Amino acid sequence: MPGTNDIQITVLIAGRPYPLQIKASDEPVIRQIAKEVNEKVQQMQKTYPNRDKQDCLALAILGVAAELHEARKQLDQPEDLSIRLEKLHGLIDKLI
């Protein structure tokens, strides 16, 4: 059941619209993520011009999943807090 702070937005991913029901406070993050995915899809289309859009989307999402996996792996390793914060800062810089 949707909450009172939920809104409906539509994001375009690889040229296709996807309606989403989200918390209003999550909208900027969702739009940023959609933008980054689209940028990765465009990068894959340039890198692999003979592949169709679905292949490029799959490759882009695989890249995003690999980045997420690496970030989780780094966070799970016991190390000094300052080193972890530095790594987090680097990951955030990549996303921005």
Rosetta blueprint (number, residue, H / E / L):
1 M L
2 P L
3 G L
4 T L
5 N L
6 D E
7 I E
8 Q E
9 I E
10 T E
11 V E
12 L E
13 I E
14 A L
15 G L
16 R E
17 P E
18 Y E
19 P E
20 L E
21 Q E
22 I E
23 K E
24 A H
25 S H
26 D H
27 E H
28 P H
29 V H
30 I H
31 R H
32 Q H
33 I H
34 A H
35 K H
36 E H
37 V H
38 N H
39 E H
40 K H
41 V H
42 Q H
43 Q H
44 M H
45 Q H
46 K H
47 T H
48 Y L
49 P L
50 N L
51 R L
52 D L
53 K H
54 Q H
55 D H
56 C H
57 L H
58 A H
59 L H
60 A H
61 I H
62 L H
63 G H
64 V H
65 A H
66 A H
67 E H
68 L H
69 H H
70 E H
71 A H
72 R H
73 K H
74 Q H
75 L H
76 D H
77 Q L
78 P L
79 E L
80 D L
81 L H
82 S H
83 I H
84 R H
85 L H
86 E H
87 K H
88 L H
89 H H
90 G H
91 L H
92 I H
93 D H
94 K H
95 L H
96 I L
